[in-house]
Amino acid sequence: MVLKFLSFAGSLCFLLYGMKLMSDGIQRSAGQKLQAALAIVTGNRFVGFLTGAILTMIIQSSGATTVMLVSFVNAGLLTVAQSIGVIFGANVGTTVTAWIVAFFGFNFKISAFAIPMFGIGYILLSSKKLKKEGFGIAIMGFGILFIGLDWLSDLFKDSSGLTAFLATASGHGIISLALAFIVGIVFTALIHSSSAMTAIVITLAAKNPDIWEFGSAMVIGSAIGSTVDAVMAAMNAQANAKRTALVHFLFNVATTVVALSLFHPFLAFVDFIVPGSVQDNIVYHIAALNTVFKLLGTILFIPFVKQIAALTHRMIHDAPENEVAVYHLEFDENTAERTPETMVFQAQREIAKFTDVVVEMFDNLQVGIQRFDNDFAGEGYRKIERLEDYTDQMHAQLTHYLVRCTALRISDQSQENVSHMMLISEELESMADGCLSIAGQLRKAVEKEMPFRPEDLERLVPYFELSRQLLQFIYRNVSKIERLSKEQFDFAAELEQQIDAERKSLKKVARKRLESGADVKAELLYLDIVRQIEKLGDRCFDMADELGGKVS
């Protein structure tokens, strides 16, 4: 008995590890591109549904999709309403695994091709020249998955005791269904995979066709157990991320309640649409039940996306806003384990937020140059000072976050992007310091009533605007994964040249005024402001250079 239990545990671990390798390998091959597709989901619920379904079919894990989704909502990339369609799609997309198991697992001798597949995958993983490590890992995972499934199948084939137990357990009407439902919830929550749970049920049913109802209840219960990953990912997240996890939980619970309320008519409908009798074709009946169950739930609830989003807002309230802005970037260990590429993608979005704050500092500084009055010297300067303090927090936490990203199992391209983001973060923090320094110079000039002529200040505005345009250009492109095109880089270079030319012109004018007897302190301060604005432009161009040469 102990040996059989250990054999079952070992076979199950092979199955789960194979599924994990498949998901990890595919994410390493195209993880950021897949996540980029997820991040641009529109408000159209049907587009969201298709995106969630296709993404989950590709990476073979609804848990991974929902963890990504919670992360994106937490980062402000998606709204709760936009995430709902994706959640519905992920639930349907995850049923593809059951069809793969039903078709390949019981129509071919699995071991005949599982081991050769593992060998091919290992060759791809080991060959640095081919640069197909991620694809190799996915193929190895596919082979391991079916080795585990083959072992489970052989284990259940010779288990007369298990057959007798299932016959007994499934022979008590509603009590049996309740037991199967609870087992489905608990076991799925423990192994973190409804796909694996369904594969186990299919393997059991292939040897014991009489457990049609019992196995169906287990599959239905697995839908609730599968929500554990999203709930864990949202535990320390913002309110919207918690609402997204709540949507996933409520949808699966509501769909389950409907399915259980109409249990026997539902099973009869599945039997009607699947060719052959339950006894002769049980594996396809289980696979079809899994798909139809989740597809009907989507059809039932997708018209009410707005109402579901509103309900989650009533159930989970926003945290009160603090008067002092405090930046917080969580490195979620669960997300890092399940979808490591997501951590890099989220860091890139945080860099975009960092750029947004620096753009805001530029805007306030430009207002200060134009106004040059006591209001700016007071509240205007203090606002820039608060923003600079916020960027210090962002820089420190982002650097710590990115350092931790370097230890993740991510692609070489993602590793390169992490290094790139560290440099961008440094440049942004230096630009924020520069903005505060210029604001301090302006405040000093206002407080000491230095004799700046209006036309001199007016000359600074277009000069500063050139640096601001370059920063806006960086802002529009810093969150993209693709490198800058030659035309885009040339545009940035042209702006930088214009800044240099304007600096020379302004310095020339200031020197002429000095030679003609103008106030020395005022002119030197003016020249210092001109120099610091040029430094801002230089740092913008350095970031453009990074984007042009290192991000792909």
C-alpha angles and dihedrals in degrees: 000000000000090000092052091049091050090047090052091048092049093048091048091050090052089051093049094043091050091052091048092051091049091052094043093047094051091046091051090049097048107353100130093043090052091048091047087058089051092048094057096053109141129219090269106112093206093053087050091050093051092045092052093045096048094043092051092046089054099046094034095224129096087185090060091048094050092045088053089047094052089049092051093048089047089053091050094246094121135025124233090251091053091050095055096073090047091053091052090050093048090055091054095040093056091063090073089081090062090053091050090052093045094048103038100026097059105026099054138039096259098201090057092073105014095077095045088049090053089051093050090048092051091052091052090047093049097045110089092184094061092051091209099123094132093048090048092053090050092052091047088051091051090053094046091048092058094042087057091046091050091051091049091049092052091046094053092042093066098036107105090162091058090048091053091047093051091048090053095042093049096048101077104079117224092004090059092048091049090050092049091047092052092045089053092052097045098041093047091049090051096049095035094225131097088183091060090045091053090047089054091049091049091050091049093047092049088064096034111035090173091076093073094124095036093049092045091055090051091052091049091049091051089067090069094043090054092065092072094090094055091046092051092047091053099046097098096023133106124280096266092053089051089050090053092053088047090054090053091049096044093046093052093044093048092047090049092050091052092048093049092046090056095031102140096038088048093053090046090053091051090048089051096054097041115077117239131023125299091248094053099038107028098140093059091044091057092046091048092047090054092052098040092046092057096036093054090049089054093049090050098049107027093086088062101056094125092047092049091050090049091050092054090051090055092047097045117038126205117259113252113265117247119229091227112058111236121187118219126182115180120207098211110208093197092054091044089055098043101036110010094172088062090066091059091046092051091048088056089054090050089054087055089052089049089053089049091057092049089049088054089052089051091051093051091046091051089053088051092053091050096045101035092182142125092270090063092042087057119031095006092058093044090054092053089046091054091049091050090052088051091052089052088057091047093050094049096046095041091052091051090047093049093048088056090048090061089067094055127102095255134142123272089250091055090049088053091049090052090055089048092052092051090058092045090051090053091051093048092050090050090050090052089052089050092051091052090048092052090046088052091052091050091048090051091051092050095046093048091043092231113192101252111163116228092238090056091055090045089057089057093057099068089039091053090043090062090058089045091052090052091050091048088052089053090047092055093051108031095085093050120100096212120085119248116275119240090255092052093048091048089052090054091047091051092052090050091052090051090052091052092048092049091048091055090049093050093046090050092053092047093051091051089053090050090052090051092055104266121159105290098208093048093049093046090050089048091051090049091053090049090051093049093048088053089052089055089055091048091053091049090053091048087058091048087052090053092049091046097050111025114032120077 
